[in-house]
Every structure is written in C-alpha cells, then in structure tokens.
Amino acid sequence: MQTTDSPTLELAIDLISRPSVTPDDAGCQELMLSRLAPLGFVGEHLRFGDTDNLWARKGSEGPVLAFAGHTDVVPTGPEKNWAHPPFDPIIKDGYLHGRGAADMKGSLAAFITACERFVSAHPNHHGSIALLITSDEEGPAQNGTVKVVEALEARSEKIDWCLIGEPSSTREVGDVIKNGRRGSLHGYLTVQGVQGHVAYPHLAENAVHTVAPALHTLANEFWDNGNDYFPPTTFQITKVEAGTGSNIIPGECLVHFNFRYCTENTAESLEERVVAILDRHNLKYDLQWHLSGRPFLTDKGALVAASQNAIRNVTGRETELSTSGGTSDGRFIAPTGAQVVELGPINATIHKVNECVKADDLDTLSLIYEQILAELLA
C-alpha cells in the first residue's frame, strides 16, 4: 500500500484496498469506527439482511450533524480494462486511482479526518456529531440507510443536519452541491396480444404493434415545466422485450420505464396520467409500480449556508445549488425533517473503468467538512 503525508489520503487508500462490492462492507466500517472511538464516538452496528450499517455518535444532545455515506462500491467490470488493479489503489500524476476513489471512499476518509481535527480543537463542542454509514447504497437500498432511519425514528433519535458525501462537484471540488433530488418512479408494463404465425397476421394480435402508439404518446407527453429548483419531469423507456422467434408474432410485450420527476407532480398524479393514456389506447395490460424515492429539497437554512461559507473560505469559490442527477440516500433522510446537502468530490469518473479523484481534492474536502462542523457546532 502506498504511503503519503496526508492522513486523508492514507485512510482513503486503506478503504479502497478493501473490495467492498455491494453489499459486502469488507471491514470498512470497523476501520472507520477504530478511528472514531478514540474521539468519543459510540458505535452501533445495525445489520439488516445482508447489509452492514454503522451508526456512530458523539454527544447526547441536539442539534445533531450527521455525515452519511456508503462503503459499498459498484462492480469493477473486467479488470483487464483497468490501467491499474481497481482494489490496489495508486497515486499517479496527482490522482488517486481505484474503485470507490470518488464514489465514495474518498469522502468517507475526509469525514473521519475532519472529525479528528475538529474534536481535537473543540473537545467540548455543543450538540452531537454522527455518522450513518451503509454497505447497500449502490444496490437495492432496502436494508441500508432506510432501515437505519426507521430504527432511529422508532426511538425518537433525530438528525437535524445531514451532509452526504456523494460526488457532487463538476469541474472543481465544491463548485456544485446538491440541495435536493428529483423523485424516481419505475413502471413495469406487460401488454397482452395474441401470438401467431407471421404469415397469418389476421389470426394474431401483435403486442408490439398494439403498444407502440401508446409509447409514442407517453414519450411525447408534456409532464410539467419544472420550477426554480427542479428541471422538468422526464419519462424514459428503459427496456422493451418481446418475441420468441423470427416467424412468430409476439403475443406479449414487456416495457420498463422511469420517471425522474419534480415537485410539480406526485407519484400518484403520474400513475393516474399513465393509466389514462394506456386506457385511451384500449390496451389489455398489467402495470406494476415501484417508487424509489420522492423528491426532496433543502432550500435555505443553516446547513446550506454553512456549506456555502465553508467552500468559500477554503477554496474561494462560490458554489452552485443543484437538484440534478440520480437519487441518493438523502431520499430516506429528508422526510424525517432533516436538512440534507450532498457535497463531495468531482463525479466525472464514478462507476467507470479507471475511477479516480484528484488527490489534493480529498484534503480540500476534509477542510471543508471541518469548517462546516466549526460553523454549526463549535
């Protein structure tokens, strides 16, 4: 393992070297707790199903500032396509290379070192510092943060401010932070026709032909204009499957689609509009829905202000507030009433082959996190 003169980089390298592909934590949470316990954090291991979760807290009073993140990473794909082994991290040309460098073991390391410096400088800080860490963010997300939040809510333990280390930056660290996310609604449509021989179409009903006009209507439907905080709602077909052979008219067509929707719509209103369109086209169908998360927004407040101030003080940059991109575990935390912000490194290489992050950016990120702690809890 490489050595550096940066505690944040050293810890990031140690974390990346552990192949924690969802839902395997590979000992990452134990490593993090070993650094937090000497600071006065009390760790609680919460395992649900195949998922390891860690809730670590220092302090018993409010307000509670929680850092949230995940130790799991996506699969690497064929390792032969990587310039360097994905779980053998290396610093080269100023970049830290390895699976999870940007998403999000670099942020986890920055959480820890920021807490170490802050607690050393402010041993009697007010309120509480917490970390909510899961090994199931990149996967189904059924036994991770959502279950930890349910456990906390059941015992009336509240998070006031939540800072998620997802890679939010675009060109320079801290240039963009996410203060909300769109909702995500999945639809699973099965359209029924009548299977038959292609030479006798009058004896069959092609399910693909039947559903095609409805899909065209859905793809061209105006859903909303968005608003000051969110882009317009989008509809995307993600999968179409039909047919069993070259001479067989398909009697069934499966269509998967997704809405990324803003606060101008609700999941319920979108479902109603889709059903109305399908019925208007006289389809015989079955439709199942899965709501991944509702939209959330942290407009103004102490956490957004502290994040903007910290970025300005450390980097001199003004940051852009954004709700773009996919979903995050913030969708499980925001409904409890917590202010939620996502702030992390540049996201250009996340989930890609040769994932990497600027090495210096992790030290910068750690300083930003420390400044946020100081503004809210010192």
Secondary structure, DSSP 4 states (H G I P E B T S, - for coil): ----S-HHHHHHHHHHTS--BTT--TTHHHHHHHHHGGGTPEEEEEEETTEEEEEEEE-SSS-EEEEEEE--B-----GGGSSS-TTS-EEETTEEESTTIIIIIHHHHHHHHHHHHHHHH-TT-SSEEEEEEES-SSS--SSSHHHHHHHHHHTT---SEEEE----BSSSTTSEEESEE-EEEEEEEEEE-B-EETT-GGG-B-HHHHHHHHHHHHHH-------SSSPPPEEEEEEEEE-SSTTEE-SEEEEEEEEEE-TTS-HHHHHHHHHHHHHHTT--EEEEEEEEE--EE--SSHHHHHHHHHHHHHH-PPPEEE--SS--THHHHGGGT-EEEE--SB-TTTTSTT-EEEHHHHHHHHHHHHHHHHHHH-
